[in-house]
C-alpha cells in the first residue's frame, strides 16, 4: 500500500484527503441546529477546515513542519472544549459528533506526514475529553474507535513511506556511486589508451627503421630496440605504476644493465591521485639506488600494502631492496 501511495501524484493524494476532510465539515454544518451557540460551532468548523486543508495541501513532499503538527494538536484540543459545553451527550449522532472523525482525520494527516507521536497524543487527549464529557459510553457512540483506526492506518503508512524514502535514497546513492565508478573506469581506460597510443606513436619511427633495415641493425640499434620493447611492455603491464619520473628512472636503470619488471595487479586502482604519486616518488628513489641485478615493482591487489619493491643481485641471498609501501 505504501509503495502505491509513494508512486501516486502529489495532487491526487491531496485531493482525496481534502475531500475526506471536507466531508466531516459538511456533517458539522448540517448539524448546526443542535448547538446552543452556532457561532462557536462555525468557529470550530472554520478552525478545523483551515488546519486540515493546510496540513493536506501545503508543503512539498510528505512531511509538514513540526510547528504545524503542534498547531494541529492545539486545534484537536480546542474544538471539543468549544463544543462540549453546548452539546447534550445523550443526543449523539454522526453529524453532531462530526468533530470526532474530523479530529481523527486531522491527526491521521499529522501522523502520515511524519509526526506520529503528536498525532497519538491528540487522540489520547480526545478520548479523555470524550469520557469526561459523555462517560465511557461515548467512546462507543461517538465514532472515536473509527477515528483511532484511521490514525493507526496513517501511522502504518507513514512508517512504510519512511522505509520507501530510505530505500529510494539508498538506491539513488548506489546508482550515483555506480555512475561515478563507471565514469572513473572509463576515464582511466581512456587515459590508459591515450598513453599507449602516445607510446606507440613515439616508437613508430624506430619500428619503421627496423622494418626498413630488414633486421640488419647495429649493436646500439639492437639495444635501443630492446629498450623500446621493454618500455612498450611497461605501458601494458605497468599501468598505474607509471608516471613520467618512473618511466625515466626505469629507462636509466635498464641502460645501467638492471633488469626492471613492472606489474600492476590492481592495487592502486582505489588510491587518490596524490597518494599514488607520493608512492611512485618512493619507487623512483628505489630504482635510482639499484646498480645491478633485477628489480621487480608490483602493485598487488587485496593486500595491506600498495606496492612491493624487490631488488636482487645474482649470487646474493638477501635482497638489496625490499620495501612494502602503504
C-alpha positions as CSV (number, residue, x, y, z in Angstrom):
1,X,0.0,0.0,0.0
2,X,2.7,2.5,0.9
3,X,4.5,1.8,-2.4
4,X,1.3,2.7,-4.3
5,X,0.9,5.9,-2.2
6,X,4.6,6.8,-2.8
7,X,4.1,6.5,-6.6
8,X,0.7,8.4,-6.6
9,X,0.9,12.0,-7.9
10,X,1.0,14.5,-5.1
11,X,-2.1,16.3,-6.2
12,X,-4.2,13.1,-6.3
13,X,-3.3,12.2,-2.7
14,X,-4.1,15.8,-1.6
15,X,-7.4,15.8,-3.5
16,X,-8.6,12.6,-2.0
17,X,-7.6,13.6,1.6
18,X,-9.1,17.0,1.2
19,X,-12.4,15.5,0.1
20,X,-12.4,13.2,3.2
21,X,-11.7,16.2,5.5
22,X,-14.4,18.4,3.9
23,X,-17.0,15.6,4.3
24,X,-16.8,15.9,8.1
25,X,-17.1,19.6,7.9
26,X,-20.3,19.2,5.8
27,X,-21.7,16.9,8.5
28,X,-20.9,19.7,11.0
29,X,-22.7,22.3,9.0
30,X,-25.7,20.1,8.7
31,X,-25.9,19.8,12.5
32,X,-25.5,23.4,13.4
33,X,-29.0,23.4,14.8
34,X,-28.1,21.1,17.7
35,X,-25.6,23.6,19.1
36,X,-26.7,26.1,21.6
37,X,-24.2,28.7,20.3
38,X,-23.9,28.3,16.5
39,X,-21.2,30.9,16.3
40,X,-18.8,28.8,18.3
41,X,-19.8,25.8,16.2
42,X,-18.9,27.7,13.0
43,X,-15.7,28.9,14.5
44,X,-14.8,25.3,15.3
45,X,-15.6,24.2,11.8
46,X,-13.5,27.0,10.3
47,X,-10.5,26.2,12.6
48,X,-10.8,22.6,11.7
49,X,-11.0,23.2,7.9
50,X,-8.1,25.6,7.9
51,X,-5.9,23.2,9.9
52,X,-6.9,20.2,7.8
53,X,-6.5,21.8,4.4
54,X,-3.2,23.5,5.2
55,X,-1.8,20.2,6.5
56,X,-3.0,18.3,3.5
57,X,-2.4,20.7,0.6
58,X,0.6,22.8,1.7
59,X,4.3,21.9,1.9
60,X,6.1,19.8,-0.7
61,X,6.8,16.1,-0.1
62,X,5.1,14.0,2.6
63,X,6.3,15.9,5.7
64,X,4.9,19.0,7.4
65,X,7.0,21.2,9.8
66,X,6.8,20.5,13.5
67,X,5.2,23.8,14.3
68,X,2.2,22.9,12.1
69,X,1.9,19.5,13.8
70,X,1.8,21.2,17.2
71,X,-0.8,23.7,15.9
72,X,-2.9,20.7,14.8
73,X,-2.6,19.3,18.3
74,X,-3.8,22.6,19.8
75,X,-6.8,22.5,17.4
76,X,-7.7,19.0,18.3
77,X,-7.8,20.0,22.0
78,X,-9.6,23.3,21.4
79,X,-12.5,22.1,19.3
80,X,-14.0,19.6,21.9
81,X,-13.6,22.3,24.5
82,X,-15.7,24.7,22.4
83,X,-18.4,22.2,21.5
84,X,-19.0,20.0,24.6
85,X,-20.5,22.9,26.6
86,X,-23.3,23.2,24.1
87,X,-24.0,19.6,23.1
88,X,-26.0,17.0,25.0
89,X,-24.1,13.8,25.3
90,X,-27.4,11.9,25.5
91,X,-28.3,13.0,22.0
92,X,-25.3,11.9,20.0
93,X,-25.4,11.4,16.2
94,X,-22.9,11.0,13.4
95,X,-23.5,14.7,12.4
96,X,-23.4,16.2,15.9
97,X,-20.1,14.5,16.7
98,X,-18.6,15.3,13.3
99,X,-15.6,16.7,15.2
100,X,-14.6,13.2,16.5
101,X,-13.8,11.8,13.0
102,X,-12.7,15.3,11.9
103,X,-10.0,15.4,14.6
104,X,-9.3,11.8,13.7
105,X,-8.7,12.9,10.1
106,X,-6.5,15.8,11.2
107,X,-4.4,13.6,13.5
108,X,-4.2,10.9,10.7
109,X,-2.8,13.6,8.3
110,X,-0.4,14.6,11.1
111,X,0.7,11.0,11.6
112,X,1.0,10.4,7.9
113,X,3.2,13.5,7.4
114,X,5.9,12.3,9.9
115,X,4.6,13.5,13.3
116,X,3.2,10.2,14.7
117,X,3.8,10.9,18.4
118,X,1.9,14.2,18.3
119,X,-1.0,12.5,16.5
120,X,-1.4,9.9,19.2
121,X,-1.1,12.5,21.9
122,X,-4.0,14.4,20.2
123,X,-6.1,11.2,20.0
124,X,-5.4,10.3,23.7
125,X,-6.5,13.8,24.8
126,X,-9.6,13.5,22.7
127,X,-10.5,10.1,24.3
128,X,-10.1,11.6,27.8
129,X,-12.3,14.6,26.8
130,X,-15.0,12.3,25.5
131,X,-15.1,10.2,28.7
132,X,-15.1,13.3,30.8
133,X,-18.0,14.8,28.8
134,X,-20.2,11.8,28.0
135,X,-18.8,8.9,30.0
136,X,-17.4,5.7,28.8
137,X,-20.5,5.0,26.6
138,X,-19.5,8.0,24.5
139,X,-16.4,6.0,23.3
140,X,-18.8,3.6,21.5
141,X,-21.4,6.0,20.3
142,X,-19.3,8.9,19.0
143,X,-17.2,7.2,16.4
144,X,-14.0,7.6,18.2
145,X,-13.0,4.0,17.6
146,X,-13.1,4.6,13.9
147,X,-11.0,7.7,14.4
148,X,-8.4,5.7,16.2
149,X,-8.4,3.1,13.4
150,X,-7.9,5.9,10.9
151,X,-4.8,7.2,12.8
152,X,-3.5,3.7,13.2
153,X,-3.7,3.2,9.4
154,X,-2.0,6.5,8.8
155,X,0.7,5.6,11.3
156,X,1.4,2.4,9.4
157,X,1.5,4.2,6.1
158,X,3.9,6.8,7.5
159,X,6.3,4.1,8.6
160,X,6.0,2.5,5.2
161,X,6.7,5.8,3.4
162,X,9.7,6.4,5.6
163,X,11.0,3.0,4.6
164,X,10.3,3.7,1.0
165,X,12.1,7.1,1.3
166,X,15.2,5.3,2.8
167,X,15.2,2.7,0.1
168,X,14.9,5.4,-2.6
169,X,17.8,7.3,-1.0
170,X,19.9,4.2,-0.8
171,X,19.1,3.3,-4.4
172,X,20.0,6.8,-5.6
173,X,23.3,6.7,-3.6
174,X,24.1,3.3,-5.1
175,X,23.2,4.5,-8.6
176,X,25.4,7.6,-8.2
177,X,28.3,5.5,-6.9
178,X,27.9,3.2,-9.8
179,X,27.8,6.0,-12.3
180,X,30.9,7.6,-10.6
181,X,32.7,4.3,-10.7
182,X,31.8,3.8,-14.3
183,X,32.9,7.3,-15.2
184,X,36.1,6.8,-13.3
185,X,36.8,3.5,-15.0
186,X,36.0,4.9,-18.4
187,X,38.3,7.9,-17.8
188,X,41.1,5.7,-16.6
189,X,40.7,3.4,-19.6
190,X,40.7,6.4,-21.9
191,X,43.8,7.9,-20.2
192,X,45.5,4.5,-20.5
193,X,44.6,4.2,-24.1
194,X,46.0,7.6,-24.8
195,X,49.2,6.8,-23.0
196,X,49.6,3.6,-25.1
197,X,48.8,5.4,-28.3
198,X,51.4,8.0,-27.4
199,X,54.0,5.3,-26.7
200,X,53.2,3.6,-30.0
201,X,53.5,6.9,-31.9
202,X,56.9,7.5,-30.2
203,X,58.0,4.0,-31.1
204,X,56.7,4.1,-34.6
205,X,59.8,5.7,-36.2
206,X,62.1,3.1,-34.6
207,X,59.8,0.3,-35.6
208,X,59.7,1.6,-39.2
209,X,63.5,1.7,-39.2
210,X,63.7,-1.9,-38.1
211,X,61.3,-2.8,-40.8
212,X,63.2,-0.9,-43.5
213,X,66.5,-2.3,-42.4
214,X,65.2,-5.9,-42.7
215,X,66.5,-6.6,-39.2
216,X,70.1,-5.6,-40.1
217,X,70.8,-3.5,-37.0
218,X,74.0,-2.3,-35.3
219,X,74.6,-3.4,-31.7
220,X,73.5,0.0,-30.5
221,X,70.3,-0.2,-32.5
222,X,69.6,-3.7,-31.2
223,X,70.0,-2.3,-27.6
224,X,67.6,0.5,-28.4
225,X,65.1,-1.9,-29.9
226,X,65.2,-4.0,-26.7
227,X,64.7,-0.8,-24.6
228,X,61.8,0.1,-26.8
229,X,60.2,-3.4,-26.5
230,X,60.6,-3.2,-22.7
231,X,59.0,0.3,-22.5
232,X,56.0,-0.9,-24.5
233,X,55.7,-3.9,-22.2
234,X,55.7,-1.5,-19.3
235,X,52.8,0.5,-20.7
236,X,50.7,-2.7,-20.9
237,X,51.7,-4.3,-17.6
238,X,52.8,-1.4,-15.5
239,X,49.7,0.8,-15.9
240,X,49.3,2.9,-12.7
241,X,52.8,2.2,-11.6
242,X,53.9,4.6,-14.3
243,X,54.4,8.3,-14.4
244,X,57.0,10.4,-16.2
245,X,59.6,10.2,-13.4
246,X,59.2,6.4,-13.1
247,X,59.4,5.9,-16.9
248,X,62.6,8.0,-16.9
249,X,64.2,6.2,-14.0
250,X,63.3,2.7,-15.4
251,X,65.0,3.6,-18.7
252,X,68.1,4.8,-16.9
253,X,68.2,1.6,-14.8
254,X,68.0,-0.6,-17.9
255,X,70.8,1.4,-19.5
256,X,72.9,0.6,-16.4
257,X,72.2,-3.1,-17.1
258,X,69.4,-3.6,-14.5
259,X,66.5,-5.8,-15.4
260,X,63.3,-4.0,-14.4
261,X,59.9,-5.6,-14.2
262,X,56.7,-3.6,-13.5
263,X,53.5,-5.4,-12.7
264,X,50.3,-3.5,-11.8
265,X,47.8,-6.1,-10.5
266,X,45.2,-3.5,-9.5
267,X,46.5,-2.5,-6.1
268,X,46.5,1.2,-7.0
269,X,43.0,1.4,-8.5
270,X,41.3,3.0,-5.5
271,X,44.1,5.3,-4.4
272,X,43.7,9.1,-4.6
273,X,46.0,10.6,-7.2
274,X,48.1,12.5,-4.7
275,X,48.8,9.4,-2.7
276,X,49.6,7.4,-5.8
277,X,52.2,10.0,-7.0
278,X,53.7,10.0,-3.5
279,X,54.2,6.3,-3.6
280,X,55.6,6.5,-7.2
281,X,58.1,9.0,-5.9
282,X,59.4,6.4,-3.5
283,X,59.6,3.9,-6.4
284,X,61.7,6.4,-8.3
285,X,64.1,6.8,-5.4
286,X,64.4,3.0,-5.0
287,X,65.1,2.4,-8.7
288,X,67.8,5.1,-8.6
289,X,69.6,3.2,-5.8
290,X,69.8,-0.1,-7.8
291,X,73.1,-0.6,-9.7
292,X,72.8,-4.2,-11.0
293,X,70.7,-7.3,-10.9
294,X,66.9,-7.4,-11.2
295,X,64.3,-5.1,-9.6
296,X,60.6,-6.1,-9.5
297,X,57.9,-3.5,-8.7
298,X,54.4,-4.9,-8.1
299,X,51.1,-3.3,-7.1
300,X,49.3,-6.4,-5.6
301,X,45.5,-6.3,-5.1
302,X,43.9,-7.3,-1.8
303,X,47.0,-6.7,0.4
304,X,47.5,-4.2,3.2
305,X,50.3,-2.6,1.2
306,X,50.0,-1.0,-2.2
307,X,53.4,-1.5,-3.8
308,X,56.3,-4.0,-3.2
309,X,59.8,-3.3,-4.5
310,X,62.4,-6.2,-4.5
311,X,65.9,-5.8,-5.9
312,X,68.1,-8.9,-6.1
313,X,71.7,-9.5,-7.4
314,X,72.9,-12.8,-8.8
315,X,74.7,-14.9,-6.1
316,X,73.4,-12.8,-3.2
317,X,70.8,-14.4,-0.9
318,X,69.4,-11.2,0.6
319,X,67.7,-8.5,-1.5
320,X,69.4,-5.2,-1.8
321,X,66.0,-3.5,-1.6
322,X,62.8,-5.0,-0.1
323,X,60.0,-2.5,0.5
324,X,56.3,-2.6,1.1
325,X,54.7,0.8,0.5
326,X,51.3,1.6,2.0
